[in-house]
Amino acid sequence: MNIEENKSLKPYNTFGINVNARFFLEVNTVLQLQKALQLSAYPNYFILGGGSNMLLLKDIEDLVLHINLKGITVVEEDEDRVIVKAMAGENWHEFVQWTLKQDYGGLENLSLIPGNVGTAPIQNIGAYGVELKDSFVSCEAMHIESQELEEFFTEDCEFGYRDSVFKGKKKGKYIITAVKFKLTKHNHQLHTHYGAIEAELEKLNIVSPTIKDVSNAVINIRKSKLPDPKAIGNSGSFFKNPVISKKTFNAFIRKNKNAPYYELEDGTYKIPAGWLIEQCGFKGKRYGDAGVHSQQALVLVNHDSATGKEILDLAKKIQQCVKDNFNITIDPEVNIIK
């Protein structure tokens, strides 16, 4: 096995934070992963996927395993639906585009989300009214201690808003190696009512959209609001949209009559975190090389050489301002690696 030493992780995290891995191994097969986990010289591991949903604060002393498992296969299908298996190292957006080329529906609203397939269930990624769990069948994951593969179905994963069992009680115990999705082959159910999708389709003069049209609309919207990590370091949405109780909402809306919100089925309310941050005056602000994106206040950016601590300090300043002004707590969506 080719274990590299003192390797920069700047190219492996979308924030572009320049920290080093003391030891680094690219994992290309399930067998290689099993063998790596059996190396007695490295008792602890840091699992690295697409590097899109994390903020690194310091060098990693443990063995970094870069999960680069590749492959997409159809494992089951009938006249109406297909089950597709994608390996963990596949780029998420490229996988979504592959499904669209086959005219498989279900993931089009999740176009252009950064990261890899293997980390998508951990976060239960979502956008424009759709979440990963809506198409999820199961994932294969390797138990780090036993090196045995196990299969987790939807009910096992305890999916929540940007949450799963892999962020909770099973955090650090498993490495996802592959994910299966159930997708439609025709009569696709389109989700166009959330956000600006319908307006974008109208702008494109599309009356009867296909799943590819919906994907293109989502891509256009995301590109207009979210910066390309290749151009400026970022991890997409840094904060979750807070969900508040009816009592808290009533007090909030009395003082902020024009605030946007979404009423959820359970009687709680979701408030756009970007709006809260913008009201606090952070949109477009820069503090050294750490900043808030000029088009989307939900996105924190690394203009050049910001450290993870500088990004985190800015995040804490934003959280405090939102709390002071609205009595609402906003939590990071990004994983903070301390």
Helices and strands as residue ranges (DSSP letters): E 4-8, G 10-12, E 20-27, H 30-36, E 45-48, E 54-56, E 60-67, E 72-77, E 81-87, H 92-101, G 108-110, G 117-119, H 120-123, E 126-127, E 130-131, G 132-134, E 136-143, E 149-153, H 154-157, G 165-167, E 174-184, H 197-203, H 211-225, E 233-237, E 243-244, H 246-255, E 262-263, E 269-270, H 273-279, E 286-287, E 290-292, E 299-302, H 308-326, E 335-337
